[in-house]
Amino acid sequence: MNMPNMKQARLRTKNPHKIIKDDYIIPTNVSNIGKNKNYHVITYGCQMNVHDSENIKAILEDMKYKEVNTIDKADIIVINTCAIRENAHNKVTGMLGRIKHLKETKKDIITIFCGCMAQEENYVKNLTQKYKWIDIIVGTHNYHKIPIYLENIMKDKKQEVEVFSIEGDVYENIPVKRDSKYKAWVNIMYGCDKFCSYCIVPYTRGKQRSRDHLDILDEVKKLKENGYLEVTLLGQNVNAYGKDLNINYNMANLLEDVAKTNIKRIRFVTSHPWDFTDEMLDVIAKYDNIMPYIHLPLQSGSNKILKLMNRRYTKEEYINLFNKIKEKIPNVSITTDIIVGFPNETEEDFLETLNLVKKLKYDLAYTFIFSKRESTVAYNMEDLTPLEEKKTRLARLNEVVNENAYANNLKYLNEEVEVLLEDKSDKEGYLMGYTNTMKLVNVKADLSYLGKIVKVKITDVKTWSLDGSLVKELANVR
């Protein structure tokens, strides 16, 4: 048994991480354990978690399990969790209650608890005391070992807890079952060393560690050969890619090399303003297949709050970067993250944020009330602002965000845009996809257009989406 330790999880050394390519194995005893059995994976949180779940699905299918879409049909249930906010915790706890109820009638169900919440010391202590029916608890560093842990519980018939609070390494050659046939997540790095005072990610994901660029490029080339049209380069702070490798190769170099593969669409998330370089901007502007969409978290418009958050930039530096992006990348759309009600945020601090959002006119903003995360610096900060006041501030902010989003979308009315159609829309008779600027578009088209890049005329505009009519197919003529 290995239990998480948040104090150890904070430690950082100068030791380089290892790139390990032969650590994933399926023990003979469990190579066919899933034959005639089903699995269901429940995923909470960010794109990194979504991609982790794609790996977990492939691991289970290597053991002959088949995917089903509900927990009641499953023989093995995986809960891949997120620790970034209290709301995510509450959702997971509710799901555990549902699974416990199901297990009372279907006693042979195997339950695996993994992801960022599995890295939280006190939460896992609670799981081992009150949720003894959970079979396996595994952290973010070693979910590729699930087959070994399944073998162990078959032999020992007791709860397996294997969570490591370590800096971490990079594991290659983990299988993946992608959720889409047209667009793919590609990890370029793991972990984070920024230690923003509110954020638990450096504790749950380990230190910043980059993949070898040759492995990344090989993955992108294979995706292109297999017909994928879009990749999104993933990391907690992609702009810092390569800084830990001690070689003269950075995010700008990687973006350029990925662009030269000629895959049709390239995106990347998430960007920390601290590491966004002019060299990156020049590369994005140079290549048409790097999409003109930047997610650039602000978090607060108050320098006082930014300092308390340990964000490492000022409002003025952020505005300067924002303006550079707008100047250098034609037709760029910029989205952001904002936290309301951070400890010690006054009405004046909030107004600085609100006024900055009015000024910068983001295409979209993801807004949240501050959520205390145990072990972070902000957890122990005095917080005198009532929750109701925080909710009021959030509503005021969202009103401006929505106004800006609609105004930006309105610019697309009657314009022709390129859209990668990737799935059925909620609207009957429509498909959905995204423009190069990451606008959600519902397009009246039949299923034969799935996986195509098409030209669409925008006929209707809403705050969160656009509607359009098909003009022509482009994917085969670009």
MIDREN-621924 format. One record per residue (C-alpha): residue in one letter; x, y, z. Coordinates in nm, 4 decimals, decimal comma, m for minus. Layout:
N
{A {X Y Z}}
...
//
This chain:
478
{M {0,0000 0,0000 0,0000}}
{N {0,1249 0,3478 m0,0937}}
{M {m0,0704 0,6437 0,0444}}
{P {m0,0473 1,0019 m0,0900}}
{N {0,1510 1,2596 0,1045}}
{M {0,0861 1,6236 0,0141}}
{K {0,4058 1,7461 0,1821}}
{Q {0,6156 1,5120 m0,0308}}
{A {0,4149 1,6098 m0,3382}}
{R {0,5362 1,9684 m0,3040}}
{L {0,9064 1,8788 m0,3116}}
{R {1,1082 1,9722 m0,6199}}
{T {1,4655 1,8657 m0,6913}}
{K {1,6996 1,9322 m0,9824}}
{N {1,6990 1,5640 m1,0750}}
{P {1,5989 1,5168 m1,4406}}
{H {1,2970 1,3015 m1,5097}}
{K {1,3305 0,9722 m1,6931}}
{I {1,1571 0,8815 m2,0185}}
{I {1,0453 0,5200 m1,9768}}
{K {0,9240 0,3228 m2,2772}}
{D {0,8844 m0,0344 m2,1502}}
{D {0,6898 m0,0143 m1,8242}}
{Y {0,3435 m0,1064 m1,9517}}
{I {0,2726 m0,4794 m1,9311}}
{I {m0,0318 m0,7066 m1,9058}}
{P {0,0352 m0,9972 m1,6660}}
{T {m0,0633 m1,3336 m1,8148}}
{N {m0,3128 m1,3960 m1,5351}}
{V {m0,5259 m1,0972 m1,6410}}
{S {m0,4657 m1,0899 m2,0167}}
{N {m0,8172 m1,2261 m2,0765}}
{I {m0,9860 m1,1213 m1,7520}}
{G {m1,2330 m0,8997 m1,9371}}
{K {m1,3541 m1,1570 m2,1886}}
{N {m1,7358 m1,1383 m2,2075}}
{K {m1,7253 m0,8505 m1,9548}}
{N {m1,7842 m0,4757 m1,9839}}
{Y {m1,6306 m0,1559 m1,8503}}
{H {m1,7460 0,2026 m1,8030}}
{V {m1,5176 0,5023 m1,7427}}
{I {m1,6519 0,8186 m1,5757}}
{T {m1,4351 1,1247 m1,6337}}
{Y {m1,4340 1,4567 m1,4482}}
{G {m1,2151 1,7585 m1,5138}}
{C {m0,9780 1,8918 m1,7761}}
{Q {m0,8625 1,7746 m2,1179}}
{M {m0,5677 1,5987 m1,9528}}
{N {m0,8128 1,3821 m1,7586}}
{V {m1,0111 1,3130 m2,0744}}
{H {m0,6955 1,1939 m2,2475}}
{D {m0,5936 0,9860 m1,9430}}
{S {m0,9320 0,8152 m1,9708}}
{E {m0,8578 0,7371 m2,3360}}
{N {m0,5462 0,5553 m2,2146}}
{I {m0,7360 0,3729 m1,9411}}
{K {m0,9991 0,2552 m2,1893}}
{A {m0,7299 0,1099 m2,4145}}
{I {m0,5651 m0,0645 m2,1175}}
{L {m0,8954 m0,2280 m2,0238}}
{E {m0,9568 m0,3329 m2,3830}}
{D {m0,6093 m0,4906 m2,3882}}
{M {m0,7545 m0,7210 m2,1216}}
{K {m1,0560 m0,7912 m2,3485}}
{Y {m1,3142 m0,5718 m2,1682}}
{K {m1,5710 m0,3985 m2,3893}}
{E {m1,7009 m0,0461 m2,3318}}
{V {m2,0624 0,0196 m2,2310}}
{N {m2,2314 0,3557 m2,1803}}
{T {m2,3857 0,3082 m1,8333}}
{I {m2,2578 0,1876 m1,4973}}
{D {m2,5373 m0,0669 m1,4486}}
{K {m2,4119 m0,2703 m1,7495}}
{A {m2,0487 m0,2621 m1,6371}}
{D {m1,8385 m0,5275 m1,4637}}
{I {m1,5611 m0,2777 m1,3986}}
{I {m1,6204 0,0942 m1,3251}}
{V {m1,3431 0,3529 m1,3376}}
{I {m1,3898 0,6973 m1,1794}}
{N {m1,1257 0,9364 m1,3132}}
{T {m1,1437 1,2390 m1,0846}}
{C {m1,0633 1,6103 m1,0770}}
{A {m0,9454 1,8011 m0,7678}}
{I {m0,9434 2,1583 m0,8937}}
{R {m1,2675 2,2724 m0,7232}}
{E {m1,5033 2,1633 m0,4467}}
{N {m1,7837 2,1146 m0,6976}}
{A {m1,5846 1,8333 m0,8614}}
{H {m1,5441 1,6664 m0,5216}}
{N {m1,9172 1,6801 m0,4619}}
{K {m1,9956 1,5222 m0,7985}}
{V {m1,7547 1,2366 m0,7305}}
{T {m1,8971 1,1737 m0,3845}}
{G {m2,2458 1,1568 m0,5340}}
{M {m2,1282 0,9083 m0,7979}}
{L {m1,9659 0,6906 m0,5304}}
{G {m2,3040 0,6701 m0,3582}}
{R {m2,4650 0,5470 m0,6803}}
{I {m2,1950 0,2853 m0,7345}}
{K {m2,2178 0,1637 m0,3733}}
{H {m2,5918 0,1149 m0,4185}}
{L {m2,5304 m0,0763 m0,7429}}
{K {m2,2657 m0,2929 m0,5782}}
{E {m2,5150 m0,4063 m0,3154}}
{T {m2,7015 m0,5991 m0,5852}}
{K {m2,4097 m0,6677 m0,8216}}
{K {m2,1360 m0,7676 m0,5775}}
{D {m1,8734 m0,8674 m0,8353}}
{I {m1,8357 m0,5173 m0,9812}}
{I {m1,4746 m0,3980 m0,9650}}
{T {m1,4353 m0,0264 m0,8887}}
{I {m1,1221 0,1759 m0,9670}}
{F {m1,0775 0,5261 m0,8226}}
{C {m0,8088 0,7300 m0,9975}}
{G {m0,7094 1,0801 m1,1114}}
{C {m0,6240 1,3931 m0,9167}}
{M {m0,8472 1,3297 m0,6147}}
{A {m0,6599 1,0020 m0,5639}}
{Q {m0,3491 1,2173 m0,5007}}
{E {m0,5158 1,4047 m0,2100}}
{E {m0,3926 1,2754 0,1248}}
{N {m0,6969 1,3369 0,3447}}
{Y {m0,9479 1,2348 0,0810}}
{V {m0,7783 0,8993 0,0285}}
{K {m0,7626 0,8416 0,4049}}
{N {m1,1387 0,8916 0,4062}}
{L {m1,1810 0,6503 0,1134}}
{T {m0,9849 0,3758 0,2858}}
{Q {m1,1928 0,4146 0,6019}}
{K {m1,5449 0,4723 0,4658}}
{Y {m1,5318 0,3238 0,1158}}
{K {m1,3617 m0,0094 0,1740}}
{W {m1,5633 m0,1541 m0,1165}}
{I {m1,3524 0,0441 m0,3674}}
{D {m1,1136 m0,2159 m0,5055}}
{I {m0,8282 m0,0049 m0,6455}}
{I {m0,7135 0,3505 m0,5703}}
{V {m0,4432 0,4618 m0,8134}}
{G {m0,2860 0,8034 m0,8707}}
{T {m0,1938 1,0088 m1,1754}}
{H {0,1628 0,8750 m1,2018}}
{N {0,0905 0,5048 m1,2429}}
{Y {m0,2537 0,4329 m1,3899}}
{H {m0,0769 0,2292 m1,6604}}
{K {m0,0171 m0,0277 m1,3821}}
{I {m0,3907 m0,1027 m1,3505}}
{P {m0,3464 m0,4575 m1,4946}}
{I {m0,0956 m0,5399 m1,2188}}
{Y {m0,3264 m0,4009 m0,9508}}
{L {m0,6146 m0,6084 m1,0918}}
{E {m0,3941 m0,9162 m1,0650}}
{N {m0,3172 m0,8264 m0,7025}}
{I {m0,6794 m0,7905 m0,5935}}
{M {m0,7626 m1,1216 m0,7605}}
{K {m0,4976 m1,2881 m0,5421}}
{D {m0,5324 m1,0940 m0,2159}}
{K {m0,9019 m0,9977 m0,2190}}
{K {m0,8270 m0,6691 m0,0428}}
{Q {m0,8276 m0,3007 m0,1341}}
{E {m0,5257 m0,1968 m0,3406}}
{V {m0,3984 0,1585 m0,2760}}
{E {m0,1066 0,2624 m0,4969}}
{V {m0,0605 0,6407 m0,4980}}
{F {0,2826 0,8028 m0,5313}}
{S {0,3527 1,1613 m0,4231}}
{I {0,6566 1,2057 m0,6432}}
{E {0,7986 1,4426 m0,9019}}
{G {0,7225 1,1872 m1,1703}}
{D {0,8630 1,0569 m1,4973}}
{V {0,7354 1,0334 m1,8549}}
{Y {0,5913 0,7008 m1,9698}}
{E {0,5700 0,6262 m2,3401}}
{N {0,3983 0,3474 m2,5324}}
{I {0,0807 0,3497 m2,3228}}
{P {m0,2079 0,2424 m2,5497}}
{V {m0,4885 0,4857 m2,6324}}
{K {m0,8478 0,4475 m2,7452}}
{R {m0,9366 0,7886 m2,8853}}
{D {m1,2869 0,9249 m2,8391}}
{S {m1,2814 1,0844 m3,1855}}
{K {m1,1750 0,9635 m3,5298}}
{Y {m1,0993 1,3165 m3,6481}}
{K {m0,9300 1,5109 m3,3661}}
{A {m0,6863 1,3959 m3,1009}}
{W {m0,5260 1,5034 m2,7753}}
{V {m0,1463 1,4825 m2,7709}}
{N {0,0350 1,5257 m2,4389}}
{I {0,3536 1,7266 m2,4760}}
{M {0,4305 1,7639 m2,1050}}
{Y {0,3048 1,6767 m1,7593}}
{G {0,2935 1,8486 m1,4217}}
{C {0,3525 2,2079 m1,3183}}
{D {0,6051 2,4030 m1,1100}}
{K {0,4242 2,7393 m1,0962}}
{F {0,2553 2,6793 m0,7582}}
{C {m0,0165 2,9405 m0,7959}}
{S {m0,1397 2,9848 m0,4401}}
{Y {m0,4914 2,8504 m0,5121}}
{C {m0,3967 2,5554 m0,7347}}
{I {m0,3603 2,1920 m0,6339}}
{V {m0,2301 2,0706 m0,9719}}
{P {0,1445 2,0852 m0,8831}}
{Y {0,0627 1,8498 m0,5929}}
{T {m0,1544 1,6078 m0,7897}}
{R {0,0384 1,6004 m1,1193}}
{G {0,4001 1,6310 m1,0121}}
{K {0,6779 1,8491 m1,1446}}
{Q {0,6956 1,9986 m1,4917}}
{R {0,8358 1,7360 m1,7288}}
{S {0,8392 1,7435 m2,1083}}
{R {0,8161 1,4586 m2,3543}}
{D {1,0923 1,4161 m2,6104}}
{H {0,9933 1,6214 m2,9159}}
{L {1,0713 1,3280 m3,1476}}
{D {0,8128 1,1135 m2,9663}}
{I {0,5572 1,3938 m2,9965}}
{L {0,6236 1,4435 m3,3667}}
{D {0,6072 1,0697 m3,4294}}
{E {0,2644 1,0594 m3,2615}}
{V {0,1355 1,3510 m3,4693}}
{K {0,2647 1,1985 m3,7942}}
{K {0,0922 0,8667 m3,7177}}
{L {m0,2320 1,0495 m3,6396}}
{K {m0,2116 1,2292 m3,9736}}
{E {m0,1448 0,8996 m4,1533}}
{N {m0,4545 0,7557 m3,9820}}
{G {m0,6752 1,0353 m4,1151}}
{Y {m0,6853 1,2706 m3,8176}}
{L {m0,7385 1,6334 m3,9122}}
{E {m0,6731 1,8085 m3,5799}}
{V {m0,4439 1,7722 m3,2809}}
{T {m0,4477 1,9628 m2,9539}}
{L {m0,1130 1,9770 m2,7747}}
{L {m0,1776 1,9265 m2,4041}}
{G {m0,0051 2,0282 m2,0831}}
{Q {m0,0705 2,2108 m1,7577}}
{N {0,1493 2,4914 m1,8949}}
{V {0,2384 2,4152 m2,2565}}
{N {0,4290 2,7406 m2,3069}}
{A {0,6982 2,6120 m2,0704}}
{Y {0,7574 2,3056 m2,2876}}
{G {1,1247 2,2090 m2,3069}}
{K {1,2501 2,4230 m2,0182}}
{D {1,3183 2,1113 m1,8107}}
{L {1,5045 1,9257 m2,0874}}
{N {1,8164 2,1452 m2,0811}}
{I {1,8316 2,1527 m2,4599}}
{N {1,7884 2,4405 m2,6998}}
{Y {1,4350 2,3414 m2,8009}}
{N {1,1192 2,5171 m2,6829}}
{M {0,7460 2,5490 m2,7454}}
{A {0,7996 2,7714 m3,0500}}
{N {1,0280 2,5075 m3,2030}}
{L {0,7767 2,2323 m3,1282}}
{L {0,4859 2,4288 m3,2749}}
{E {0,6820 2,4901 m3,5941}}
{D {0,7814 2,1246 m3,6292}}
{V {0,4242 2,0078 m3,5694}}
{A {0,3035 2,2611 m3,8273}}
{K {0,5518 2,1190 m4,0794}}
{T {0,3853 1,7766 m4,0540}}
{N {0,1035 1,9446 m4,2520}}
{I {m0,1699 1,8099 m4,0288}}
{K {m0,4600 2,0409 m4,1057}}
{R {m0,5331 2,1860 m3,7609}}
{I {m0,3179 2,2440 m3,4534}}
{R {m0,4307 2,3811 m3,1164}}
{F {m0,2664 2,3943 m2,7737}}
{V {m0,3802 2,4345 m2,4111}}
{T {m0,3225 2,5669 m2,1528}}
{S {m0,1011 2,8761 m2,1733}}
{H {0,0419 3,0584 m1,8749}}
{P {0,1040 3,4256 m1,9631}}
{W {0,4419 3,4108 m1,7870}}
{D {0,5919 3,1804 m2,0528}}
{F {0,4257 3,3171 m2,3697}}
{T {0,7114 3,4355 m2,5950}}
{D {0,7293 3,6584 m2,9030}}
{E {0,8897 3,3634 m3,0820}}
{M {0,5743 3,1598 m3,0211}}
{L {0,3586 3,4395 m3,1593}}
{D {0,5707 3,4615 m3,4734}}
{V {0,5356 3,0879 m3,5369}}
{I {0,1576 3,0911 m3,4797}}
{A {0,1205 3,3827 m3,7212}}
{K {0,3421 3,2125 m3,9805}}
{Y {0,1531 2,8828 m4,0196}}
{D {m0,2064 2,8591 m4,1406}}
{N {m0,2542 2,5182 m3,9785}}
{I {m0,1901 2,6589 m3,6276}}
{M {m0,5362 2,7769 m3,5325}}
{P {m0,5848 3,1457 m3,4377}}
{Y {m0,7235 3,0607 m3,0947}}
{I {m0,5493 3,1294 m2,7629}}
{H {m0,6724 3,0360 m2,4169}}
{L {m0,4943 3,2837 m2,1876}}
{P {m0,5991 3,2637 m1,8207}}
{L {m0,6213 3,6027 m1,6491}}
{Q {m0,7574 3,4902 m1,3080}}
{S {m0,7815 3,8494 m1,1772}}
{G {m0,7524 4,2063 m1,3028}}
{S {m0,6135 4,3312 m0,9709}}
{N {m0,2372 4,3410 m0,9214}}
{K {m0,2873 4,2927 m0,5490}}
{I {m0,4831 3,9716 m0,6061}}
{L {m0,2492 3,8506 m0,8809}}
{K {0,0389 3,8803 m0,6350}}
{L {m0,1543 3,6907 m0,3679}}
{M {m0,2295 3,4265 m0,6326}}
{N {0,1436 3,4004 m0,7139}}
{R {0,0644 3,4459 m1,0836}}
{R {0,4041 3,6099 m1,1606}}
{Y {0,2731 3,8833 m1,3890}}
{T {0,0999 4,2172 m1,3468}}
{K {m0,2200 4,3381 m1,5066}}
{E {m0,0135 4,5692 m1,7273}}
{E {0,2090 4,2831 m1,8476}}
{Y {m0,0981 4,0749 m1,9255}}
{I {m0,2583 4,3580 m2,1257}}
{N {0,0650 4,4046 m2,3205}}
{L {0,0703 4,0342 m2,4114}}
{F {m0,3005 4,0366 m2,5004}}
{N {m0,2456 4,3299 m2,7368}}
{K {0,0568 4,1626 m2,8962}}
{I {m0,1508 3,8527 m2,9673}}
{K {m0,4250 4,0622 m3,1255}}
{E {m0,1734 4,2541 m3,3372}}
{K {0,0311 3,9571 m3,4601}}
{I {m0,2374 3,6923 m3,5231}}
{P {m0,5112 3,7952 m3,7668}}
{N {m0,8688 3,7148 m3,6635}}
{V {m0,7506 3,5576 m3,3369}}
{S {m1,0019 3,4677 m3,0667}}
{I {m0,8934 3,4775 m2,7040}}
{T {m1,0643 3,3080 m2,4107}}
{T {m0,9715 3,3159 m2,0438}}
{D {m1,0258 3,1868 m1,6884}}
{I {m1,1259 3,4165 m1,4024}}
{I {m1,1608 3,3468 m1,0296}}
{V {m1,4044 3,5607 m0,8289}}
{G {m1,3931 3,5986 m0,4529}}
{F {m1,0280 3,5127 m0,3911}}
{P {m0,9341 3,5743 m0,0240}}
{N {m0,8970 3,9476 0,0457}}
{E {m1,0631 4,0472 m0,2825}}
{T {m1,2398 4,3763 m0,2175}}
{E {m1,5116 4,5375 m0,4265}}
{E {m1,2393 4,7600 m0,5729}}
{D {m1,0331 4,4553 m0,6716}}
{F {m1,3355 4,2972 m0,8329}}
{L {m1,4122 4,6172 m1,0244}}
{E {m1,0587 4,6109 m1,1642}}
{T {m1,1311 4,2640 m1,3006}}
{L {m1,4731 4,3632 m1,4312}}
{N {m1,3391 4,6735 m1,6066}}
{L {m1,0551 4,4786 m1,7632}}
{V {m1,2993 4,2210 m1,9020}}
{K {m1,5052 4,5059 m2,0461}}
{K {m1,1899 4,6478 m2,2049}}
{L {m1,0410 4,3274 m2,3476}}
{K {m1,3750 4,1857 m2,4701}}
{Y {m1,2865 3,8160 m2,4534}}
{D {m1,4542 3,5770 m2,6926}}
{L {m1,5418 3,3675 m2,3896}}
{A {m1,4456 3,3424 m2,0239}}
{Y {m1,4710 3,0474 m1,7862}}
{T {m1,5570 3,2002 m1,4502}}
{F {m1,5515 3,0463 m1,1043}}
{I {m1,5941 3,1327 m0,7394}}
{F {m1,2734 3,0687 m0,5449}}
{S {m1,2631 2,7162 m0,4075}}
{K {m1,0309 2,6317 m0,1164}}
{R {m0,7935 2,3436 m0,1917}}
{E {m0,6247 2,1742 0,1014}}
{S {m0,2430 2,2067 0,1167}}
{T {m0,2344 2,5134 m0,1087}}
{V {m0,1136 2,8491 0,0274}}
{A {m0,4550 3,0081 m0,0252}}
{Y {m0,6233 2,7411 0,1873}}
{N {m0,5203 2,9178 0,5091}}
{M {m0,5746 3,2749 0,3901}}
{E {m0,8319 3,4718 0,5846}}
{D {m1,1474 3,5090 0,3771}}
{L {m1,4037 3,7602 0,5086}}
{T {m1,6199 3,7961 0,1958}}
{P {m1,9600 3,6252 0,2352}}
{L {m2,0491 3,3584 m0,0215}}
{E {m2,3578 3,5529 m0,1281}}
{E {m2,1390 3,8500 m0,2190}}
{K {m1,9144 3,6210 m0,4238}}
{K {m2,2188 3,4849 m0,6078}}
{T {m2,3341 3,8397 m0,6808}}
{R {m1,9916 3,9310 m0,8190}}
{L {m1,9891 3,6192 m1,0355}}
{A {m2,3301 3,7076 m1,1789}}
{R {m2,2143 4,0636 m1,2556}}
{L {m1,9027 3,9302 m1,4262}}
{N {m2,0945 3,6720 m1,6274}}
{E {m2,3302 3,9394 m1,7572}}
{V {m2,0330 4,1230 m1,9122}}
{V {m1,8749 3,7979 m2,0359}}
{N {m2,1984 3,7039 m2,2105}}
{E {m2,2347 4,0463 m2,3690}}
{N {m1,8811 4,0227 m2,5069}}
{A {m1,9310 3,6658 m2,6297}}
{Y {m2,2463 3,7602 m2,8185}}
{A {m2,0874 4,0734 m2,9673}}
{N {m1,7880 3,8716 m3,0885}}
{N {m2,0124 3,6026 m3,2357}}
{L {m2,2236 3,8660 m3,4104}}
{K {m1,9224 3,9507 m3,6286}}
{Y {m1,9646 3,6083 m3,7924}}
{L {m2,3224 3,6633 m3,9124}}
{N {m2,3465 3,6084 m4,2908}}
{E {m1,9733 3,5288 m4,3037}}
{E {m1,8318 3,2062 m4,4490}}
{V {m1,6105 3,0055 m4,2124}}
{E {m1,4337 2,6707 m4,2126}}
{V {m1,5698 2,4094 m3,9729}}
{L {m1,4481 2,0597 m3,8882}}
{L {m1,7677 1,8575 m3,8427}}
{E {m1,7029 1,6110 m3,5632}}
{D {m2,0313 1,4830 m3,4197}}
{K {m2,4089 1,4970 m3,4248}}
{S {m2,5550 1,8183 m3,2888}}
{D {m2,8238 1,8342 m3,0211}}
{K {m3,0316 1,9995 m3,2940}}
{E {m3,2174 1,7453 m3,5060}}
{G {m3,0762 1,7193 m3,8586}}
{Y {m2,7593 1,9117 m3,7703}}
{L {m2,3935 1,8256 m3,7177}}
{M {m2,1630 2,0203 m3,4872}}
{G {m1,8048 2,1345 m3,5113}}
{Y {m1,5694 2,4228 m3,4496}}
{T {m1,4278 2,7066 m3,6559}}
{N {m1,0536 2,7689 m3,6568}}
{T {m1,1230 3,0324 m3,3873}}
{M {m1,2949 2,7710 m3,1666}}
{K {m1,6535 2,8855 m3,2244}}
{L {m1,9100 2,6092 m3,1849}}
{V {m2,1214 2,5829 m3,5011}}
{N {m2,4341 2,3763 m3,5677}}
{V {m2,4537 2,2968 m3,9387}}
{K {m2,7486 2,1524 m4,1265}}
{A {m2,5828 1,8535 m4,2928}}
{D {m2,6195 1,4767 m4,3144}}
{L {m2,3887 1,2184 m4,1555}}
{S {m2,1814 1,1782 m4,4729}}
{Y {m2,0082 1,5065 m4,3824}}
{L {m1,8756 1,3840 m4,0463}}
{G {m1,4991 1,4169 m4,0338}}
{K {m1,4928 1,6749 m4,3132}}
{I {m1,3712 2,0323 m4,3088}}
{V {m1,6461 2,2315 m4,4748}}
{K {m1,7188 2,5913 m4,5604}}
{V {m2,0255 2,7168 m4,3760}}
{K {m2,2260 3,0374 m4,4034}}
{I {m2,3337 3,1615 m4,0597}}
{T {m2,7084 3,2249 m4,0558}}
{D {m2,7822 3,2734 m3,6861}}
{V {m2,5846 3,3861 m3,3820}}
{K {m2,6241 3,3028 m3,0143}}
{T {m2,4110 3,3754 m2,7098}}
{W {m2,2512 3,0324 m2,6962}}
{S {m2,2843 2,9042 m3,0524}}
{L {m2,3483 2,9783 m3,4182}}
{D {m2,5823 2,8168 m3,6709}}
{G {m2,4907 2,7819 m4,0356}}
{S {m2,5670 2,6309 m4,3735}}
{L {m2,3288 2,4193 m4,5762}}
{V {m2,1526 2,5905 m4,8661}}
{K {m1,9055 2,3228 m4,9794}}
{E {m1,6695 2,0514 m4,8602}}
{L {m1,3054 2,1517 m4,8221}}
{A {m1,1225 1,8654 m4,6540}}
{N {m1,0210 1,6931 m4,9767}}
{V {m0,9179 2,0022 m5,1703}}
{R {m0,7038 2,1947 m4,9212}}
//
